[in-house]
Amino acid sequence: MKKIPCVMMRGGTSRGAFLLAEHLPQEKTQRDDVLIKIMGSGNALEIDGIGGGNPLTSKVAIISRSTDPQADIDYLFAQVLVHEQRVDTTPNCGNMLSAVGGFAIENGLIAATAPTTRVRIRNINTNTFIEADVQTPQGVVEYEGPVKIDGVPGTSAPVALTFLNAAGSKTGRIFPTGNHRDCFDTVPVTCMDMATPVVIIPAEYLGKTGYESPEELDADSELLARMESIRCQAGLAMGLGDVSNMVIPKPILISAPQQSGAITVRYFMPHACHKALAITGAIAIASSCVIAGTVTQQVAPGVGYGNISIEHPGGSLDIYLSNESDDATAIRASVIRTARKIFSGEVYLPA
């Protein structure tokens, strides 16, 4: 059996396989076939691979040195579908991104500095750039620490991520349809491309409070069908084409906050509700809070730049937004995440 060096890591509220690009085929179809075999894709339990039978645990990060002078590391994210033998590399994953810096340092792709190491990352999926500040006391990656993030048990060392050019990550425009509001199936929405393409939908227009559990929402087949109809129409309007076999744009239900946050959300991936919240989706949501004319401002009025706390099923996630101009494309988003190495070794591929 063929074997490939592999590190399993938790990044934020996601988990997946971290691989060096040099250990994978360069040709896309052959590469995707290897990823499907590694994760056991096409089986609900991913029983013949290392995937966890859930979109949050069926992810792969492919890492290499960057040839771009603005970056140290190239990071290609692959969402390996659970129930289908298919790989989608259209989106970025900000949670998996949290572990990229530590992996790169430990694999000798960048030299560590004490007490922290700044890793400049280019996300190949979206051609966006992110700075990751990794804790490296004594020049060694430190995973243990005092920081707790909602959706993850225990505490870990902080990883600070700053997204430098998130605007128009896939389409080249923050508002790909040209509008701050659109209407599909008589439902008002905001279509945005900020770190990832999303369709933001006030929950009330779909007959929901927005406070339902992920399990309740996943069990509502009528809701999922309505959301998919809106998502597919939005994808066409955003210039993404037929998105029925793509995981973008991500549909997001929004409602007024229940606690002390700015807004409450239910984020879909796109056909199952996230039990917490994706980083890239959170950046889009936070940005929609501060840009006039969005449906978000209707649900959460008066939110300004600075720290924006977004409530989700697992707790809350804070995004810090800054902008030195009046141009929304200049928005910079920062977030604190954590990561942990779970195991390293070799993963074996079935013939």
Salt bridges, closest charged atoms under 4 A:
GLU22 OE2 - HIS23 NE2 3.90
ASP32 OD2 - LYS28 NZ 2.96
ASP32 OD1 - ARG31 NH2 3.00
ASP33 OD2 - LYS37 NZ 3.35
ASP68 OD2 - ARG122 NH1 3.67
ASP72 OD1 - ARG120 NH2 3.13
ASP74 OD2 - ARG122 NH2 2.76
GLU84 OE1 - ARG86 NE 3.14
GLU106 OE1 - LYS341 NZ 3.04
GLU131 OE1 - ARG118 NH1 3.43
ASP133 OD1 - ARG118 NE 2.80
GLU215 OE2 - LYS275 NZ 3.93
ASP220 OD2 - LYS208 NZ 2.67
GLU228 OE1 - ARG231 NE 2.85
GLU228 OE1 - HIS271 NE2 3.11
GLU346 OE1 - LYS3 NZ 3.49
